[in-house]
Amino acid sequence: MGDLDGRVAIVTGGARGQGRSHALALAAEGAAVSVWDIAAPIDSVPYPLAEPAELDETVRLVEQGGGRALGLTVDIRNTSQVDGAVARTVEQLGRVDILVANAGVCGYRKVTEITDEIWDDMIDTNLSGTFKCIRAVLPTMVGQTYGRIIVTSSGAGRAGAPNLAHYASTKWGIIGLTKTVALETAEQGITANVICPTTVHTPMVENEQNYRLFCPELDHPTLEDALPRFGTLNPMHKPWLEPEVVSRAVLYLAADEGSLSGTVLEVSMGVSAYRPT
């Protein structure tokens, strides 16, 4: 028996990285999982996004573990795709109990280097896409008088971050959005909470643009060059979290009986201790 037996979860950005880890963790606790991913490039994002084969692999891994999974190609910037994916999830899996709004993109630019396209893609994906997913699942959750909404923000949603004005703006906005949803649904059996991870070992972090940011003196820095410098970002001097660590926080909020809402859970390797709030 798992803590989530009989529940149905949606995980956005589930083809790889944190999303795949969350899908597997939820399935291991008994939830059926609808795994969404754009599984296609976005021109302004400076690293490869997931591919359809990776989305298929997440579904395979869930099923290999004895779980039920539905893999859907969804661009969360597109309202009709989001609404259609919620409808397909309800049709094929029966309901929607949990939304893990995890999908997001990143990139590094100084404010003066952020073009309209880069800004718009970041806002549309990270902030507006999260809003559209929450809006789409709420009618079903309200009708059930049950729902658990878990949103991935970032340490950059709690403080400023050089070269990340666009990304930090979306991650701060996600917190305000989720807290508002928590207030609006407080009497309807729904909770809404935020997780703020620090650097996580995923393709969003492990890519050439990141290496150049940390090693500007090198023409072609590698992971081995950059890895020691990742550890300077937190007082524990560890380079990053593994996705499974964040998944434990997701499970904590997903299995809560209904007492936690409007909270921000920081999984930060001590970074939050630097900040006054």
C-alpha positions in Angstrom: 0.0 0.0 0.0 1.3 3.4 -1.0 0.5 6.8 0.4 -1.1 7.8 -2.9 -3.0 4.7 -3.9 -5.9 5.6 -6.1 -4.7 9.1 -6.8 -4.0 10.5 -10.2 -1.1 13.0 -10.7 -0.1 15.3 -13.6 3.6 16.0 -13.9 4.7 18.7 -16.3 8.2 18.6 -17.8 8.2 14.9 -17.0 10.3 13.6 -19.9 13.6 13.8 -17.9 15.3 15.5 -15.0 13.3 16.5 -12.0 10.0 15.7 -13.7 10.9 12.1 -14.5 12.1 11.7 -10.9 8.8 13.1 -9.6 6.7 10.9 -11.8 8.6 7.8 -10.7 8.3 8.7 -7.0 4.6 9.4 -7.3 4.0 6.1 -9.1 6.0 4.2 -6.5 3.5 5.5 -3.9 0.5 4.3 -5.9 -0.5 7.2 -8.1 -1.3 6.9 -11.8 0.7 9.5 -13.6 0.0 11.7 -16.6 3.4 12.8 -17.8 3.5 15.9 -19.9 6.4 17.5 -21.9 6.9 19.7 -24.8 9.5 17.3 -26.2 10.6 19.8 -28.7 13.1 22.7 -28.9 12.3 26.4 -28.0 14.5 28.6 -30.2 15.6 31.0 -27.4 16.5 28.3 -24.9 20.3 27.7 -25.1 20.4 24.0 -24.4 18.6 21.0 -25.9 15.2 20.3 -24.4 13.7 16.8 -24.0 12.9 14.6 -27.0 9.8 12.4 -27.6 11.9 9.3 -26.9 12.7 10.6 -23.4 9.0 11.1 -22.7 8.3 7.5 -23.9 11.1 6.4 -21.6 9.5 8.0 -18.5 6.3 6.2 -19.3 8.2 2.9 -19.7 9.9 3.3 -16.4 6.7 4.0 -14.6 5.1 0.9 -16.2 8.2 -1.2 -15.5 7.7 -0.4 -11.9 4.1 -1.6 -12.0 2.5 1.8 -12.3 0.1 3.4 -14.7 1.2 6.2 -16.9 -0.1 8.3 -19.8 2.5 10.2 -21.8 1.3 13.4 -23.5 3.1 15.9 -25.7 2.0 19.3 -24.3 3.2 22.8 -24.9 2.1 24.5 -21.6 2.2 27.9 -23.3 -0.8 26.8 -25.4 -4.1 27.0 -23.6 -6.0 24.6 -25.8 -3.2 21.9 -25.5 -3.3 22.3 -21.7 -7.0 22.1 -21.4 -7.1 19.1 -23.8 -4.4 17.3 -21.9 -6.4 17.7 -18.6 -9.5 16.3 -20.4 -7.5 13.3 -21.7 -6.1 12.6 -18.3 -9.6 12.6 -16.7 -11.0 10.5 -19.5 -8.2 7.9 -19.4 -7.2 7.9 -15.7 -10.4 9.0 -14.1 -9.6 12.1 -12.2 -6.9 14.6 -11.3 -5.8 14.8 -7.7 -2.2 16.1 -7.9 -0.6 18.7 -10.2 3.2 18.9 -10.1 3.8 22.0 -12.2 7.5 21.4 -12.8 8.1 22.4 -16.4 10.4 25.3 -16.9 13.3 26.6 -18.9 16.4 28.7 -18.0 19.1 30.7 -19.7 21.7 33.3 -18.7 21.8 36.9 -20.0 22.4 40.3 -18.5 19.4 42.5 -18.5 20.7 44.5 -21.5 21.2 41.3 -23.4 17.7 39.9 -23.0 15.8 40.3 -26.2 12.0 40.4 -26.4 11.9 36.8 -27.7 14.0 35.5 -24.8 12.0 37.4 -22.3 8.6 36.3 -23.8 9.6 32.6 -24.0 10.7 32.6 -20.4 7.6 34.3 -19.1 5.3 32.3 -21.3 6.8 29.0 -20.3 7.7 29.3 -16.6 5.0 31.7 -15.4 2.1 31.8 -17.8 2.4 28.0 -18.5 2.3 27.3 -14.8 -0.8 29.5 -14.5 -2.5 27.8 -17.4 -1.9 24.3 -15.9 -3.2 25.4 -12.5 -6.3 27.1 -14.0 -7.0 24.0 -16.1 -7.0 21.5 -13.2 -8.9 23.6 -10.7 -12.5 22.9 -11.9 -11.9 19.1 -11.5 -10.3 19.5 -8.1 -13.0 21.8 -6.9 -15.6 19.3 -8.1 -13.8 16.6 -6.1 -13.2 18.8 -3.1 -9.7 17.5 -3.2 -6.5 18.6 -4.9 -2.8 19.0 -4.2 -1.0 21.6 -6.3 2.8 21.6 -6.1 4.8 24.2 -8.0 8.5 24.2 -8.7 10.1 27.6 -8.2 13.8 28.1 -7.4 16.2 29.7 -5.1 16.1 32.4 -7.7 12.5 33.0 -6.6 13.7 34.1 -3.2 16.5 36.4 -4.1 18.0 38.3 -7.0 20.5 36.4 -9.2 22.9 38.0 -11.7 22.3 37.0 -15.4 18.8 35.6 -14.4 16.5 38.6 -14.4 14.0 36.9 -16.7 14.2 33.5 -14.9 14.1 35.0 -11.4 11.0 37.1 -12.4 9.1 34.0 -13.4 10.1 32.2 -10.2 9.1 35.0 -7.9 5.9 35.3 -9.8 5.2 31.6 -9.4 5.3 32.0 -5.6 2.8 34.9 -5.6 0.5 32.9 -8.0 0.6 29.8 -5.8 0.0 31.6 -2.6 -3.1 33.3 -4.2 -4.4 29.9 -5.3 -4.0 28.6 -1.7 -6.1 31.4 -0.4 -8.8 31.1 -3.1 -9.2 27.3 -2.5 -8.6 27.2 1.2 -12.1 25.9 1.9 -12.4 23.6 -1.0 -10.1 20.7 0.0 -7.3 21.9 -2.1 -3.7 22.8 -1.1 -1.2 24.8 -3.1 2.5 24.9 -2.2 5.8 25.8 -3.7 9.2 24.0 -3.7 12.3 26.1 -4.2 15.3 23.8 -5.0 18.8 25.1 -5.3 21.0 23.8 -8.2 19.7 20.4 -9.3 21.7 17.8 -11.4 19.6 18.0 -14.6 20.3 19.0 -18.3 19.2 22.5 -17.4 22.3 22.8 -15.3 24.7 20.4 -17.0 25.2 22.2 -20.3 27.8 24.3 -22.1 26.3 27.7 -21.4 26.4 27.0 -17.7 30.0 25.9 -17.9 31.0 29.1 -19.8 29.3 31.2 -17.1 31.3 29.5 -14.3 34.6 29.4 -16.3 34.7 32.5 -18.5 38.5 32.3 -18.7 38.2 29.0 -20.7 37.3 28.8 -24.4 35.7 25.4 -24.1 35.0 24.6 -20.5 33.8 21.1 -19.6 31.8 19.7 -16.7 35.0 18.8 -15.0 36.2 22.4 -15.2 32.9 23.9 -13.8 31.9 21.3 -11.2 34.1 22.6 -8.4 32.7 26.1 -8.9 29.1 24.9 -8.6 29.9 24.1 -5.0 30.7 27.8 -4.2 27.0 28.6 -4.5 26.0 27.0 -1.2 27.5 26.7 2.3 27.6 22.9 2.1 30.0 23.2 -0.9 28.2 20.5 -2.7 27.8 20.9 -6.5 24.1 20.1 -6.7 21.1 18.2 -5.5 20.1 15.0 -7.2 16.5 15.1 -8.5 15.4 12.4 -6.1 16.0 14.7 -3.2 13.5 17.2 -4.6 11.1 14.3 -5.2 11.0 13.6 -1.5 9.7 17.1 -1.0 7.1 16.6 -3.7 5.9 13.4 -2.0 5.7 15.2 1.4 3.3 17.8 0.0 1.4 15.4 -2.2 0.6 13.0 0.7 -0.3 15.8 3.2 -3.7 15.4 4.7 -4.6 19.0 4.1 -2.8 21.1 6.7 -0.1 22.6 4.5 -1.0 25.3 2.0 0.5 28.5 0.9 3.9 27.4 2.0 7.3 27.6 0.4 9.6 24.6 1.0 13.2 25.4 0.3 15.5 22.5 -0.6 18.6 24.6 -0.7 21.7 23.0 0.9 21.7 25.9 3.4 21.4 28.8 0.9 18.2 30.0 2.5 20.1 30.5 5.8 21.8 33.5 4.1 18.4 35.2 3.6 16.4 37.1 6.3 13.1 35.5 5.3 
